[in-house]
Amino acid sequence: MSNALVNELNQLLSDYHIYYQNTRGFHWNIKGKRFFELHVKFEEFYTEALTTIDDLAERILTIGGAPLHTFEDYQHTSKLIVYKDVSEDSACVQAVKTQLEALIAQENKVKDLAAEAGDNETEDMMIGLINVQQKTIWMLNSWLG
């Protein structure tokens, strides 16, 4: 498989790790009248991200690559920002939305490279992730008003 595809999958894997940790932080630190609603929702998001992280690493291995696996690698590679001390409900939801938009952009990049390489399985994986995240963004936009 192409090195470019493995590199972009590792980029996505790194982005997911930062997204996971950011969302876990929102789950822990959320405050305000929407605490109960968002505490549960953020847990859903980070639990889903953890599954995706595992799927991405296994996909990288399946196509002959080596998944990044250190926090240093993730911080160095990820294009997502690290959110610290964010606890206000709208700020947390906006941050999740912003991160999902960035994940979709990277997934589209991986999808296109996979298509060029004839890797239908990776392409299909990205399409599935994008579909779910686009729906989530629609819901977050509705929540934000």
N, CA, C and O atoms as a GROMACS GRO file, in nm:
protein
  580
    1MET      N    1   0.085  -0.118   0.000
    1MET     CA    2   0.000   0.000   0.000
    1MET      C    3   0.090   0.124   0.000
    1MET      O    4   0.207   0.117   0.036
    2SER      N    5   0.034   0.235  -0.039
    2SER     CA    6   0.114   0.356  -0.055
    2SER      C    7   0.152   0.416   0.080
    2SER      O    8   0.075   0.414   0.176
    3ASN      N    9   0.274   0.468   0.084
    3ASN     CA   10   0.321   0.537   0.205
    3ASN      C   11   0.236   0.660   0.234
    3ASN      O   12   0.211   0.692   0.350
    4ALA      N   13   0.191   0.727   0.128
    4ALA     CA   14   0.108   0.846   0.148
    4ALA      C   15  -0.021   0.810   0.221
    4ALA      O   16  -0.065   0.884   0.309
    5LEU      N   17  -0.082   0.698   0.185
    5LEU     CA   18  -0.206   0.656   0.250
    5LEU      C   19  -0.180   0.623   0.397
    5LEU      O   20  -0.258   0.663   0.484
    6VAL      N   21  -0.074   0.551   0.425
    6VAL     CA   22  -0.040   0.518   0.564
    6VAL      C   23  -0.012   0.645   0.643
    6VAL      O   24  -0.056   0.659   0.757
    7ASN      N   25   0.061   0.738   0.584
    7ASN     CA   26   0.091   0.865   0.652
    7ASN      C   27  -0.036   0.943   0.686
    7ASN      O   28  -0.049   0.998   0.795
    8GLU      N   29  -0.129   0.948   0.591
    8GLU     CA   30  -0.253   1.022   0.614
    8GLU      C   31  -0.343   0.950   0.714
    8GLU      O   32  -0.414   1.014   0.791
    9LEU      N   33  -0.340   0.816   0.715
    9LEU     CA   34  -0.413   0.741   0.817
    9LEU      C   35  -0.353   0.766   0.955
    9LEU      O   36  -0.426   0.778   1.053
   10ASN      N   37  -0.221   0.774   0.963
   10ASN     CA   38  -0.156   0.806   1.091
   10ASN      C   39  -0.188   0.949   1.135
   10ASN      O   40  -0.201   0.976   1.254
   11GLN      N   41  -0.199   1.038   1.039
   11GLN     CA   42  -0.244   1.175   1.070
   11GLN      C   43  -0.383   1.169   1.134
   11GLN      O   44  -0.408   1.233   1.236
   12LEU      N   45  -0.472   1.093   1.071
   12LEU     CA   46  -0.608   1.080   1.122
   12LEU      C   47  -0.609   1.012   1.260
   12LEU      O   48  -0.684   1.053   1.348
   13LEU      N   49  -0.526   0.911   1.277
   13LEU     CA   50  -0.515   0.844   1.406
   13LEU      C   51  -0.471   0.943   1.515
   13LEU      O   52  -0.524   0.942   1.626
   14SER      N   53  -0.375   1.025   1.483
   14SER     CA   54  -0.327   1.127   1.578
   14SER      C   55  -0.437   1.228   1.609
   14SER      O   56  -0.457   1.264   1.725
   15ASP      N   57  -0.507   1.272   1.506
   15ASP     CA   58  -0.617   1.366   1.527
   15ASP      C   59  -0.724   1.305   1.617
   15ASP      O   60  -0.778   1.373   1.705
   16TYR      N   61  -0.754   1.179   1.596
   16TYR     CA   62  -0.854   1.113   1.679
   16TYR      C   63  -0.812   1.104   1.826
   16TYR      O   64  -0.894   1.118   1.916
   17HIS      N   65  -0.683   1.081   1.848
   17HIS     CA   66  -0.637   1.076   1.987
   17HIS      C   67  -0.654   1.210   2.057
   17HIS      O   68  -0.694   1.216   2.173
   18ILE      N   69  -0.624   1.318   1.987
   18ILE     CA   70  -0.641   1.451   2.046
   18ILE      C   71  -0.790   1.481   2.065
   18ILE      O   72  -0.830   1.534   2.168
   19TYR      N   73  -0.871   1.447   1.966
   19TYR     CA   74  -1.016   1.464   1.978
   19TYR      C   75  -1.069   1.385   2.097
   19TYR      O   76  -1.150   1.436   2.175
   20TYR      N   77  -1.024   1.263   2.110
   20TYR     CA   78  -1.067   1.177   2.222
   20TYR      C   79  -1.035   1.245   2.356
   20TYR      O   80  -1.121   1.257   2.443
   21GLN      N   81  -0.911   1.289   2.371
   21GLN     CA   82  -0.870   1.348   2.498
   21GLN      C   83  -0.942   1.480   2.525
   21GLN      O   84  -0.981   1.507   2.638
   22ASN      N   85  -0.958   1.561   2.421
   22ASN     CA   86  -1.033   1.686   2.437
   22ASN      C   87  -1.176   1.659   2.483
   22ASN      O   88  -1.226   1.723   2.575
   23THR      N   89  -1.241   1.565   2.417
   23THR     CA   90  -1.380   1.535   2.448
   23THR      C   91  -1.393   1.474   2.587
   23THR      O   92  -1.491   1.499   2.657
   24ARG      N   93  -1.297   1.395   2.625
   24ARG     CA   94  -1.296   1.339   2.760
   24ARG      C   95  -1.284   1.454   2.863
   24ARG      O   96  -1.350   1.452   2.968
   25GLY      N   97  -1.202   1.550   2.832
   25GLY     CA   98  -1.189   1.667   2.919
   25GLY      C   99  -1.319   1.744   2.931
   25GLY      O  100  -1.355   1.790   3.040
   26PHE      N  101  -1.392   1.760   2.819
   26PHE     CA  102  -1.522   1.828   2.825
   26PHE      C  103  -1.618   1.749   2.913
   26PHE      O  104  -1.694   1.807   2.991
   27HIS      N  105  -1.615   1.618   2.901
   27HIS     CA  106  -1.700   1.530   2.983
   27HIS      C  107  -1.672   1.552   3.132
   27HIS      O  108  -1.764   1.561   3.213
   28TRP      N  109  -1.546   1.559   3.166
   28TRP     CA  110  -1.508   1.576   3.306
   28TRP      C  111  -1.539   1.715   3.359
   28TRP      O  112  -1.580   1.730   3.475
   29ASN      N  113  -1.521   1.817   3.276
   29ASN     CA  114  -1.521   1.955   3.324
   29ASN      C  115  -1.645   2.037   3.293
   29ASN      O  116  -1.654   2.152   3.334
   30ILE      N  117  -1.742   1.979   3.221
   30ILE     CA  118  -1.861   2.055   3.184
   30ILE      C  119  -1.931   2.109   3.309
   30ILE      O  120  -1.941   2.041   3.410
   31LYS      N  121  -1.979   2.232   3.298
   31LYS     CA  122  -2.051   2.296   3.408
   31LYS      C  123  -2.176   2.363   3.353
   31LYS      O  124  -2.186   2.390   3.233
   32GLY      N  125  -2.269   2.389   3.439
   32GLY     CA  126  -2.386   2.465   3.400
   32GLY      C  127  -2.514   2.384   3.398
   32GLY      O  128  -2.517   2.267   3.437
   33LYS      N  129  -2.619   2.449   3.352
   33LYS     CA  130  -2.753   2.390   3.355
   33LYS      C  131  -2.770   2.272   3.260
   33LYS      O  132  -2.864   2.195   3.275
   34ARG      N  133  -2.681   2.258   3.166
   34ARG     CA  134  -2.690   2.146   3.070
   34ARG      C  135  -2.590   2.036   3.104
   34ARG      O  136  -2.559   1.952   3.019
   35PHE      N  137  -2.539   2.037   3.226
   35PHE     CA  138  -2.438   1.940   3.269
   35PHE      C  139  -2.481   1.797   3.239
   35PHE      O  140  -2.408   1.723   3.174
   36PHE      N  141  -2.599   1.758   3.287
   36PHE     CA  142  -2.640   1.618   3.276
   36PHE      C  143  -2.651   1.573   3.130
   36PHE      O  144  -2.605   1.464   3.094
   37GLU      N  145  -2.710   1.656   3.048
   37GLU     CA  146  -2.727   1.627   2.906
   37GLU      C  147  -2.590   1.613   2.836
   37GLU      O  148  -2.567   1.517   2.762
   38LEU      N  149  -2.501   1.709   2.859
   38LEU     CA  150  -2.373   1.710   2.789
   38LEU      C  151  -2.273   1.611   2.847
   38LEU      O  152  -2.192   1.554   2.773
   39HIS      N  153  -2.277   1.589   2.976
   39HIS     CA  154  -2.188   1.491   3.039
   39HIS      C  155  -2.207   1.355   2.971
   39HIS      O  156  -2.109   1.288   2.937
   40VAL      N  157  -2.330   1.316   2.952
   40VAL     CA  158  -2.361   1.188   2.887
   40VAL      C  159  -2.323   1.191   2.739
   40VAL      O  160  -2.265   1.096   2.688
   41LYS      N  161  -2.355   1.299   2.671
   41LYS     CA  162  -2.327   1.309   2.526
   41LYS      C  163  -2.177   1.305   2.499
   41LYS      O  164  -2.134   1.237   2.406
   42PHE      N  165  -2.098   1.376   2.578
   42PHE     CA  166  -1.953   1.375   2.557
   42PHE      C  167  -1.896   1.235   2.581
   42PHE      O  168  -1.803   1.194   2.513
   43GLU      N  169  -1.952   1.163   2.677
   43GLU     CA  170  -1.907   1.025   2.698
   43GLU      C  171  -1.937   0.939   2.576
   43GLU      O  172  -1.855   0.856   2.537
   44GLU      N  173  -2.054   0.958   2.515
   44GLU     CA  174  -2.085   0.886   2.390
   44GLU      C  175  -1.981   0.918   2.283
   44GLU      O  176  -1.933   0.829   2.214
   45PHE      N  177  -1.947   1.047   2.270
   45PHE     CA  178  -1.852   1.088   2.167
   45PHE      C  179  -1.715   1.027   2.190
   45PHE      O  180  -1.654   0.974   2.096
   46TYR      N  181  -1.664   1.032   2.313
   46TYR     CA  182  -1.529   0.981   2.334
   46TYR      C  183  -1.525   0.829   2.330
   46TYR      O  184  -1.422   0.771   2.294
   47THR      N  185  -1.634   0.763   2.368
   47THR     CA  186  -1.638   0.617   2.358
   47THR      C  187  -1.637   0.575   2.212
   47THR      O  188  -1.568   0.480   2.175
   48GLU      N  189  -1.712   0.645   2.129
   48GLU     CA  190  -1.712   0.619   1.985
   48GLU      C  191  -1.574   0.645   1.926
   48GLU      O  192  -1.527   0.569   1.841
   49ALA      N  193  -1.509   0.751   1.971
   49ALA     CA  194  -1.375   0.783   1.920
   49ALA      C  195  -1.275   0.674   1.956
   49ALA      O  196  -1.187   0.641   1.876
   50LEU      N  197  -1.287   0.618   2.074
   50LEU     CA  198  -1.195   0.512   2.116
   50LEU      C  199  -1.208   0.389   2.026
   50LEU      O  200  -1.107   0.328   1.990
   51THR      N  201  -1.329   0.355   1.989
   51THR     CA  202  -1.350   0.245   1.894
   51THR      C  203  -1.288   0.277   1.759
   51THR      O  204  -1.224   0.192   1.698
   52THR      N  205  -1.307   0.399   1.714
   52THR     CA  206  -1.251   0.440   1.585
   52THR      C  207  -1.099   0.438   1.588
   52THR      O  208  -1.035   0.398   1.490
   53ILE      N  209  -1.041   0.480   1.698
   53ILE     CA  210  -0.895   0.476   1.713
   53ILE      C  211  -0.843   0.335   1.692
   53ILE      O  212  -0.747   0.314   1.618
   54ASP      N  213  -0.907   0.238   1.755
   54ASP     CA  214  -0.866   0.099   1.740
   54ASP      C  215  -0.884   0.052   1.596
   54ASP      O  216  -0.796  -0.015   1.541
   55ASP      N  217  -0.996   0.087   1.535
   55ASP     CA  218  -1.022   0.048   1.396
   55ASP      C  219  -0.918   0.108   1.301
   55ASP      O  220  -0.871   0.040   1.209
   56LEU      N  221  -0.881   0.233   1.324
   56LEU     CA  222  -0.781   0.298   1.239
   56LEU      C  223  -0.644   0.231   1.252
   56LEU      O  224  -0.577   0.204   1.153
   57ALA      N  225  -0.603   0.205   1.376
   57ALA     CA  226  -0.473   0.140   1.397
   57ALA      C  227  -0.471   0.003   1.331
   57ALA      O  228  -0.372  -0.035   1.268
   58GLU      N  229  -0.580  -0.072   1.344
   58GLU     CA  230  -0.585  -0.204   1.282
   58GLU      C  231  -0.588  -0.195   1.131
   58GLU      O  232  -0.532  -0.281   1.063
   59ARG      N  233  -0.652  -0.092   1.076
   59ARG     CA  234  -0.653  -0.074   0.931
   59ARG      C  235  -0.512  -0.043   0.880
   59ARG      O  236  -0.469  -0.095   0.778
   60ILE      N  237  -0.441   0.042   0.953
   60ILE     CA  238  -0.303   0.075   0.916
   60ILE      C  239  -0.219  -0.053   0.912
   60ILE      O  240  -0.142  -0.074   0.819
   61LEU      N  241  -0.234  -0.136   1.013
   61LEU     CA  242  -0.161  -0.264   1.017
   61LEU      C  243  -0.203  -0.356   0.903
   61LEU      O  244  -0.118  -0.422   0.842
   62THR      N  245  -0.332  -0.360   0.873
   62THR     CA  246  -0.384  -0.448   0.768
   62THR      C  247  -0.325  -0.414   0.633
   62THR      O  248  -0.300  -0.503   0.552
   63ILE      N  249  -0.301  -0.286   0.608
   63ILE     CA  250  -0.247  -0.247   0.477
   63ILE      C  251  -0.094  -0.239   0.479
   63ILE      O  252  -0.033  -0.187   0.385
   64GLY      N  253  -0.034  -0.290   0.584
   64GLY     CA  254   0.112  -0.301   0.587
   64GLY      C  255   0.186  -0.186   0.650
   64GLY      O  256   0.308  -0.178   0.639
   65GLY      N  257   0.116  -0.097   0.717
   65GLY     CA  258   0.181   0.015   0.782
   65GLY      C  259   0.201  -0.010   0.930
   65GLY      O  260   0.169  -0.117   0.982
   66ALA      N  261   0.256   0.090   0.996
   66ALA     CA  262   0.277   0.084   1.142
   66ALA      C  263   0.206   0.204   1.204
   66ALA      O  264   0.239   0.318   1.173
   67PRO      N  265   0.108   0.178   1.291
   67PRO     CA  266   0.037   0.291   1.351
   67PRO      C  267   0.122   0.363   1.454
   67PRO      O  268   0.195   0.301   1.531
   68LEU      N  269   0.111   0.495   1.454
   68LEU     CA  270   0.175   0.572   1.560
   68LEU      C  271   0.113   0.530   1.693
   68LEU      O  272  -0.005   0.494   1.699
   69HIS      N  273   0.193   0.536   1.801
   69HIS     CA  274   0.137   0.488   1.927
   69HIS      C  275   0.189   0.558   2.052
   69HIS      O  276   0.171   0.508   2.163
   70THR      N  277   0.251   0.672   2.035
   70THR     CA  278   0.294   0.746   2.154
   70THR      C  279   0.225   0.882   2.157
   70THR      O  280   0.192   0.939   2.052
   71PHE      N  281   0.205   0.934   2.278
   71PHE     CA  282   0.144   1.066   2.290
   71PHE      C  283   0.231   1.172   2.224
   71PHE      O  284   0.179   1.268   2.168
   72GLU      N  285   0.361   1.155   2.230
   72GLU     CA  286   0.452   1.247   2.163
   72GLU      C  287   0.424   1.249   2.013
   72GLU      O  288   0.418   1.356   1.952
   73ASP      N  289   0.406   1.130   1.953
   73ASP     CA  290   0.372   1.123   1.811
   73ASP      C  291   0.241   1.194   1.782
   73ASP      O  292   0.230   1.270   1.685
   74TYR      N  293   0.142   1.170   1.866
   74TYR     CA  294   0.010   1.230   1.842
   74TYR      C  295   0.015   1.382   1.850
   74TYR      O  296  -0.041   1.451   1.765
   75GLN      N  297   0.082   1.433   1.952
   75GLN     CA  298   0.091   1.578   1.967
   75GLN      C  299   0.170   1.641   1.854
   75GLN      O  300   0.137   1.750   1.807
   76HIS      N  301   0.274   1.573   1.809
   76HIS     CA  302   0.358   1.625   1.701
   76HIS      C  303   0.285   1.619   1.567
   76HIS      O  304   0.301   1.708   1.483
   77THR      N  305   0.204   1.516   1.547
   77THR     CA  306   0.142   1.491   1.417
   77THR      C  307   0.005   1.555   1.401
   77THR      O  308  -0.029   1.601   1.292
   78SER      N  309  -0.074   1.559   1.507
   78SER     CA  310  -0.212   1.605   1.497
   78SER      C  311  -0.220   1.752   1.455
   78SER      O  312  -0.137   1.834   1.493
   79LYS      N  313  -0.321   1.780   1.377
   79LYS     CA  314  -0.350   1.918   1.338
   79LYS      C  315  -0.455   1.982   1.429
   79LYS      O  316  -0.485   2.100   1.416
   80LEU      N  317  -0.511   1.903   1.520
   80LEU     CA  318  -0.612   1.956   1.611
   80LEU      C  319  -0.545   2.028   1.727
   80LEU      O  320  -0.435   1.994   1.769
   81ILE      N  321  -0.614   2.128   1.778
   81ILE     CA  322  -0.561   2.198   1.895
   81ILE      C  323  -0.604   2.123   2.022
   81ILE      O  324  -0.704   2.052   2.023
   82VAL      N  325  -0.526   2.140   2.124
   82VAL     CA  326  -0.558   2.083   2.254
   82VAL      C  327  -0.638   2.188   2.331
   82VAL      O  328  -0.593   2.301   2.348
   83TYR      N  329  -0.756   2.149   2.377
   83TYR     CA  330  -0.839   2.238   2.457
   83TYR      C  331  -0.809   2.213   2.603
   83TYR      O  332  -0.805   2.098   2.648
   84LYS      N  333  -0.789   2.320   2.677
   84LYS     CA  334  -0.758   2.309   2.819
   84LYS      C  335  -0.848   2.404   2.896
   84LYS      O  336  -0.867   2.519   2.857
   85ASP      N  337  -0.903   2.354   3.006
   85ASP     CA  338  -0.986   2.436   3.095
   85ASP      C  339  -1.108   2.496   3.025
   85ASP      O  340  -1.145   2.610   3.052
   86VAL      N  341  -1.169   2.420   2.936
   86VAL     CA  342  -1.293   2.462   2.872
   86VAL      C  343  -1.407   2.389   2.942
   86VAL      O  344  -1.408   2.266   2.946
   87SER      N  345  -1.501   2.463   2.998
   87SER     CA  346  -1.610   2.399   3.072
   87SER      C  347  -1.748   2.457   3.042
   87SER      O  348  -1.849   2.400   3.083
   88GLU      N  349  -1.754   2.568   2.971
   88GLU     CA  350  -1.882   2.632   2.940
   88GLU      C  351  -1.950   2.552   2.828
   88GLU      O  352  -1.884   2.514   2.731
   89ASP      N  353  -2.079   2.525   2.841
   89ASP     CA  354  -2.148   2.433   2.752
   89ASP      C  355  -2.136   2.467   2.604
   89ASP      O  356  -2.098   2.380   2.524
   90SER      N  357  -2.165   2.589   2.565
   90SER     CA  358  -2.158   2.626   2.423
   90SER      C  359  -2.016   2.618   2.369
   90SER      O  360  -1.995   2.578   2.254
   91ALA      N  361  -1.919   2.656   2.450
   91ALA     CA  362  -1.779   2.649   2.406
   91ALA      C  363  -1.737   2.503   2.384
   91ALA      O  364  -1.667   2.473   2.288
   92CYS      N  365  -1.780   2.415   2.471
   92CYS     CA  366  -1.747   2.272   2.456
   92CYS      C  367  -1.811   2.215   2.329
   92CYS      O  368  -1.746   2.145   2.252
   93VAL      N  369  -1.940   2.245   2.309
   93VAL     CA  370  -2.010   2.192   2.192
   93VAL      C  371  -1.948   2.249   2.064
   93VAL      O  372  -1.930   2.175   1.967
   94GLN      N  373  -1.916   2.377   2.063
   94GLN     CA  374  -1.852   2.437   1.945
   94GLN      C  375  -1.717   2.371   1.919
   94GLN      O  376  -1.682   2.347   1.803
   95ALA      N  377  -1.641   2.341   2.023
   95ALA     CA  378  -1.511   2.276   2.007
   95ALA      C  379  -1.526   2.136   1.949
   95ALA      O  380  -1.448   2.095   1.864
   96VAL      N  381  -1.626   2.061   1.994
   96VAL     CA  382  -1.651   1.928   1.937
   96VAL      C  383  -1.683   1.942   1.789
   96VAL      O  384  -1.631   1.867   1.706
   97LYS      N  385  -1.769   2.037   1.755
   97LYS     CA  386  -1.807   2.059   1.615
   97LYS      C  387  -1.685   2.095   1.530
   97LYS      O  388  -1.667   2.041   1.421
   98THR      N  389  -1.602   2.184   1.579
   98THR     CA  390  -1.483   2.226   1.505
   98THR      C  391  -1.390   2.108   1.481
   98THR      O  392  -1.333   2.093   1.373
   99GLN      N  393  -1.374   2.025   1.583
   99GLN     CA  394  -1.287   1.908   1.569
   99GLN      C  395  -1.345   1.807   1.469
   99GLN      O  396  -1.272   1.750   1.389
  100LEU      N  397  -1.476   1.786   1.475
  100LEU     CA  398  -1.539   1.692   1.380
  100LEU      C  399  -1.522   1.742   1.236
  100LEU      O  400  -1.501   1.662   1.145
  101GLU      N  401  -1.533   1.871   1.216
  101GLU     CA  402  -1.512   1.927   1.082
  101GLU      C  403  -1.370   1.899   1.034
  101GLU      O  404  -1.349   1.866   0.917
  102ALA      N  405  -1.273   1.912   1.123
  102ALA     CA  406  -1.134   1.883   1.087
  102ALA      C  407  -1.114   1.733   1.060
  102ALA      O  408  -1.041   1.696   0.968
  103LEU      N  409  -1.179   1.649   1.139
  103LEU     CA  410  -1.170   1.504   1.116
  103LEU      C  411  -1.228   1.469   0.980
  103LEU      O  412  -1.171   1.388   0.907
  104ILE      N  413  -1.341   1.528   0.945
  104ILE     CA  414  -1.403   1.502   0.815
  104ILE      C  415  -1.309   1.544   0.702
  104ILE      O  416  -1.295   1.472   0.603
  105ALA      N  417  -1.245   1.657   0.715
  105ALA     CA  418  -1.151   1.702   0.611
  105ALA      C  419  -1.039   1.600   0.592
  105ALA      O  420  -1.002   1.568   0.480
  106GLN      N  421  -0.986   1.548   0.703
  106GLN     CA  422  -0.879   1.449   0.694
  106GLN      C  423  -0.932   1.316   0.640
  106GLN      O  424  -0.864   1.248   0.562
  107GLU      N  425  -1.052   1.279   0.681
  107GLU     CA  426  -1.112   1.155   0.631
  107GLU      C  427  -1.136   1.162   0.480
  107GLU      O  428  -1.119   1.063   0.410
  108ASN      N  429  -1.176   1.279   0.431
  108ASN     CA  430  -1.192   1.296   0.287
  108ASN      C  431  -1.059   1.282   0.214
  108ASN      O  432  -1.053   1.224   0.106
  109LYS      N  433  -0.954   1.333   0.274
  109LYS     CA  434  -0.820   1.319   0.215
  109LYS      C  435  -0.781   1.171   0.208
  109LYS      O  436  -0.733   1.123   0.106
  110VAL      N  437  -0.803   1.099   0.319
  110VAL     CA  438  -0.772   0.955   0.322
  110VAL      C  439  -0.860   0.881   0.222
  110VAL      O  440  -0.811   0.794   0.150
  111LYS      N  441  -0.987   0.915   0.217
  111LYS     CA  442  -1.081   0.851   0.124
  111LYS      C  443  -1.033   0.864  -0.020
  111LYS      O  444  -1.034   0.767  -0.096
  112ASP      N  445  -0.992   0.984  -0.058
  112ASP     CA  446  -0.945   1.007  -0.195
  112ASP      C  447  -0.817   0.928  -0.225
  112ASP      O  448  -0.804   0.870  -0.332
  113LEU      N  449  -0.723   0.927  -0.130
  113LEU     CA  450  -0.600   0.849  -0.149
  113LEU      C  451  -0.630   0.700  -0.158
  113LEU      O  452  -0.570   0.628  -0.238
  114ALA      N  453  -0.722   0.653  -0.076
  114ALA     CA  454  -0.760   0.511  -0.079
  114ALA      C  455  -0.822   0.476  -0.213
  114ALA      O  456  -0.794   0.370  -0.269
  115ALA      N  457  -0.906   0.564  -0.264
  115ALA     CA  458  -0.968   0.540  -0.395
  115ALA      C  459  -0.862   0.531  -0.504
  115ALA      O  460  -0.867   0.443  -0.590
  116GLU      N  461  -0.765   0.623  -0.500
  116GLU     CA  462  -0.656   0.622  -0.598
  116GLU      C  463  -0.574   0.493  -0.589
  116GLU      O  464  -0.526   0.442  -0.690
  117ALA      N  465  -0.559   0.441  -0.468
  117ALA     CA  466  -0.479   0.320  -0.446
  117ALA      C  467  -0.560   0.192  -0.469
  117ALA      O  468  -0.505   0.082  -0.462
  118GLY      N  469  -0.690   0.207  -0.496
  118GLY     CA  470  -0.775   0.090  -0.514
  118GLY      C  471  -0.806   0.018  -0.383
  118GLY      O  472  -0.841  -0.100  -0.384
  119ASP      N  473  -0.793   0.089  -0.273
  119ASP     CA  474  -0.820   0.033  -0.140
  119ASP      C  475  -0.966   0.065  -0.104
  119ASP      O  476  -0.994   0.160  -0.031
  120ASN      N  477  -1.057  -0.018  -0.156
  120ASN     CA  478  -1.199   0.006  -0.135
  120ASN      C  479  -1.239  -0.004   0.011
  120ASN      O  480  -1.332   0.066   0.054
  121GLU      N  481  -1.172  -0.087   0.088
  121GLU     CA  482  -1.207  -0.106   0.228
  121GLU      C  483  -1.179   0.020   0.310
  121GLU      O  484  -1.262   0.062   0.390
  122THR      N  485  -1.062   0.080   0.289
  122THR     CA  486  -1.030   0.204   0.360
  122THR      C  487  -1.122   0.316   0.314
  122THR      O  488  -1.169   0.396   0.394
  123GLU      N  489  -1.147   0.322   0.184
  123GLU     CA  490  -1.238   0.423   0.131
  123GLU      C  491  -1.376   0.408   0.196
  123GLU      O  492  -1.437   0.507   0.237
  124ASP      N  493  -1.425   0.286   0.203
  124ASP     CA  494  -1.556   0.260   0.264
  124ASP      C  495  -1.558   0.298   0.412
  124ASP      O  496  -1.656   0.353   0.462
  125MET      N  497  -1.449   0.268   0.482
  125MET     CA  498  -1.437   0.304   0.623
  125MET      C  499  -1.451   0.455   0.641
  125MET      O  500  -1.520   0.502   0.732
  126MET      N  501  -1.384   0.531   0.555
  126MET     CA  502  -1.389   0.677   0.565
  126MET      C  503  -1.530   0.728   0.535
  126MET      O  504  -1.578   0.819   0.602
  127ILE      N  505  -1.595   0.671   0.435
  127ILE     CA  506  -1.731   0.713   0.401
  127ILE      C  507  -1.824   0.692   0.520
  127ILE      O  508  -1.907   0.778   0.550
  128GLY      N  509  -1.810   0.578   0.588
  128GLY     CA  510  -1.891   0.552   0.706
  128GLY      C  511  -1.868   0.653   0.816
  128GLY      O  512  -1.964   0.702   0.877
  129LEU      N  513  -1.741   0.685   0.843
  129LEU     CA  514  -1.709   0.784   0.947
  129LEU      C  515  -1.766   0.921   0.911
  129LEU      O  516  -1.825   0.989   0.995
  130ILE      N  517  -1.749   0.961   0.786
  130ILE     CA  518  -1.795   1.092   0.740
  130ILE      C  519  -1.947   1.103   0.754
  130ILE      O  520  -1.998   1.205   0.801
  131ASN      N  521  -2.019   0.999   0.715
  131ASN     CA  522  -2.165   1.002   0.724
  131ASN      C  523  -2.212   1.024   0.867
  131ASN      O  524  -2.300   1.107   0.892
  132VAL      N  525  -2.154   0.952   0.962
  132VAL     CA  526  -2.191   0.966   1.103
  132VAL      C  527  -2.157   1.106   1.154
  132VAL      O  528  -2.237   1.168   1.224
  133GLN      N  529  -2.039   1.155   1.119
  133GLN     CA  530  -1.996   1.284   1.170
  133GLN      C  531  -2.074   1.400   1.110
  133GLN      O  532  -2.098   1.500   1.177
  134GLN      N  533  -2.112   1.388   0.983
  134GLN     CA  534  -2.195   1.493   0.925
  134GLN      C  535  -2.329   1.504   0.996
  134GLN      O  536  -2.379   1.614   1.019
  135LYS      N  537  -2.387   1.390   1.032
  135LYS     CA  538  -2.512   1.391   1.108
  135LYS      C  539  -2.491   1.452   1.246
  135LYS      O  540  -2.575   1.528   1.294
  136THR      N  541  -2.381   1.418   1.310
  136THR     CA  542  -2.350   1.474   1.442
  136THR      C  543  -2.333   1.625   1.434
  136THR      O  544  -2.381   1.697   1.521
  137ILE      N  545  -2.266   1.674   1.331
  137ILE     CA  546  -2.247   1.818   1.313
  137ILE      C  547  -2.382   1.887   1.295
  137ILE      O  548  -2.405   1.995   1.350
  138TRP      N  549  -2.471   1.826   1.219
  138TRP     CA  550  -2.606   1.882   1.202
  138TRP      C  551  -2.674   1.894   1.338
  138TRP      O  552  -2.736   1.996   1.367
  139MET      N  553  -2.663   1.789   1.421
  139MET     CA  554  -2.724   1.792   1.554
  139MET      C  555  -2.659   1.897   1.643
  139MET      O  556  -2.729   1.968   1.717
  140LEU      N  557  -2.528   1.908   1.636
  140LEU     CA  558  -2.458   2.010   1.717
  140LEU      C  559  -2.498   2.151   1.673
  140LEU      O  560  -2.518   2.239   1.757
  141ASN      N  561  -2.510   2.170   1.543
  141ASN     CA  562  -2.556   2.300   1.492
  141ASN      C  563  -2.697   2.332   1.542
  141ASN      O  564  -2.726   2.446   1.578
  142SER      N  565  -2.783   2.231   1.545
  142SER     CA  566  -2.918   2.250   1.597
  142SER      C  567  -2.914   2.286   1.744
  142SER      O  568  -2.988   2.373   1.790
  143TRP      N  569  -2.829   2.218   1.819
  143TRP     CA  570  -2.815   2.246   1.963
  143TRP      C  571  -2.765   2.389   1.984
  143TRP      O  572  -2.815   2.461   2.070
  144LEU      N  573  -2.667   2.429   1.904
  144LEU     CA  574  -2.610   2.564   1.917
  144LEU      C  575  -2.709   2.673   1.874
  144LEU      O  576  -2.694   2.789   1.912
  145GLY      N  577  -2.810   2.634   1.796
  145GLY     CA  578  -2.912   2.730   1.755
  145GLY      C  579  -2.873   2.807   1.633
  145GLY      O  580  -2.949   2.892   1.586
   0.00000   0.00000   0.00000
